[in-house]
Amino acid sequence: MDRRQEILEAAAKSFSLFGYKATTMDQVAKIANVGKGTIYTFFANKEELFNAVVVKMINEMRTEADAAAVEGASFEKNAHARLMQMLKFRETHQLYAKLVDEEREIRTPAVSEVLEAIEKEIVSYIREKIEKAIRKGELKQCDTELIAYLLFKAYLALVVDWGKTHDAELTEKRIVELLSGTVFNSLLL
C-alpha cells in the first residue's frame, strides 16, 4: 500500500472515531505512523484530506448499492435493493454514522456541507439509474432529478425516520407495498 493510501485510511479511522471537528493532522499522522509533513505532501489541509476520505466512502457506497442489484430484475426491485443498501450503509458505515451524529449534535459547518454533498451524490446515482431505465423502456419519461429526490427522501423517511415518531418501525415488506402502489406504479410503463 502506498503512503497516500495509508494516510487516507488513517484519516478515515480518525474521522470515524473522533469526528471531523476533533480530528487533527497530528492524530492522523500518529495513526498512519508518518510525520505530519508527509501528510502535507499529499493533502494541503484537513479539509482536502477529509474530502478525499468522503469521496472514497461515496465510491464504496455506490459499489455496495450496485452489488445489491440483481441482473435481469425489474427496475422497481433493483431500485428498492439499491436504496435499502444505501440506507444500510448510512447506518452501519462507521464514518457516515459519525458524520450524521456530529451534524445533529454539533452542527459542524464542514460536516453539514459534506452530508449535503453526499445526498446530492445519492440523488445523482438514483437519477442515473432512472435515466437508464427510461432508455431501456422500463419507465415513463419523467423529471428524473425530482423522482430521484422523491425516492431517496421517501426511503429515508420510511426506513430511518418513521420509527423515531411511531411505536414501531415499518417492515421492509410494508415499505415495498406502499411505494410499489404509489411512486413506482406511476413510473412504470
N, C-alpha and C positions, 0 to 999 in steps of 0.2 A: 504494500500500500504506500502511496506517495505522501509526502508531508502535508500537502494541501488537503487530501482526504482525511488524514489523521486529525488535522485541525478542525475540519468540518464535523467529524464525529465527536470530538471533544466538546466543541461548541454546542452541538445538539444535546449532548449529555448535560452540559451546564445549564442551558436554557430550559431543559426539561425538569431539572432538579430545582433550580432557583428562580426560574422565570427570566424574562428579558431585563427587567429593571435591576434585579440583584446580581445578574451575571456581569463579571468583569473580565477584561482581557487577561489579567493575571490568573484568574481561575481557569480560563480556557487553556492558557499556556501550561499551567501546572497539570491539568488533566491530560493534555496532549504530550506532556513531557518534552516541551520545547521552550526556548526563550521567547519572551513576549515579542521581541524584534522579529522573530521568524514569522509570527502571525502577520505582522505588518508588511512582510514581503508579498503576501498573498491577498490581504484584505486591508483597505485603507483605514477602516474603523469598525467599531462594534456593529453599527447599522448595516454596513456592507456584508459583514460576516453573518449577521442574523438573516438578512435577505437571502444569502446563498443557502443557508440551512433550510429556510422556508421553501425555497424553490425545489430543493431535494425532497422535502416532505410532500409537496404537491405532486411531484412526479411519482412518488411511492403510492399516493392515494389514487392517482389515475390508473396506475398499473394494477392495483388491487381491485379497483372498480371494473376494469376491463376483464380481469380474471374471473369475476363473478358472473359475467355474461356467458350464455350458452349458445354455441354456434347453431344457427337454424331456428332458434326460439323466436317468438314474436317480439316486436318492439316493446310491447307492454311488459312482458315477462322480464326481458333484459333491462328495461328501464327500472323496473322495481328492484331487481337484483343489484344493479349498479348503485342506485340511490341508497338502498339499505346498507350496502357495503361501505359507501362513503360516510354514512352516519355512524356505522360501527367504528370505522377508522377514527372519526372525530372523537368518539367517546373513549377509545382504547389506546390510541397513539399517545404516548406519554407527553410529547411536546405539544401536540394540538390541544390536549386536555388542559395542560398547564397554561397555555395561552388563553384559552376560554376562561379559566379561573382568574387569571391575572386581569383580564379585561373587565370581568364582572366585579372583582374586588377592589382593584387599584385604578382601573381605567387609564393605564399607561398609554399615551398617545401612539407610540410606535407599535404597540400591540394591537390597538384598535385599527390602525391603518393596515397592518398585516392581515388581520382577520377579515377586513373588508376586501382586501386583495384576494384572499383565499376564496371567499364567497364568490367573487367575480370569476375566478378560475373555475369553480364548480359549475356555475351557471353557463359559462362558456363551453365547458365539457359537455354538459347536457344538451346545449344548443347544437353542438356539432353532431351529436347522436340523433337529434330530431331532424336536422337537415339531411343527414344520410338516409334516414327512414323515409323522408319525403321523396328524395331522389329515387329510392327503391320502390316507391309506390305504396308504401305501408301506411302512410299518414296523409291527411289532407294538408293543403297549403295553410300555413298559419303564421302568426307573428312568433317566430322561433325564440327570440330573446324573451318575450313576455311569457310564453309557455314554459320555457326552461326555468325561469324565475319562479313561476307559479308551482311547478312540480317540486323544485327544491324546497321552497317555503312550506308547501303542503306537507311534504315528508318530514321536514324538520319539526313542524308544529305537531303532527300526529305521533311521531316517534319519540321526540325529545320533550316537547312542552306539555302535551296532554296530561301525562301522569303527575306533573307538578301542580295542576289545578283541579284534578279529578281524583276520585277514590281509587281508580285502577288504571293501569296503562292499557292501551289498546293492543290487541293481539295483531300479529302480522297478517293473519287471515282477514281480520276486520278492516285493516288498512287497505289491503288489496281489494276487498269488496267495495269499499267506499270510493276509492279512486278509480276503480275499473268502471263503476256505474256512473261516474261523473266526468272527470277530466279525460281519462283515456277513451271513454265512449264517444266523446265529442271530437276526438282527434282521428280515430280510426276510420278508414275508408269502408 
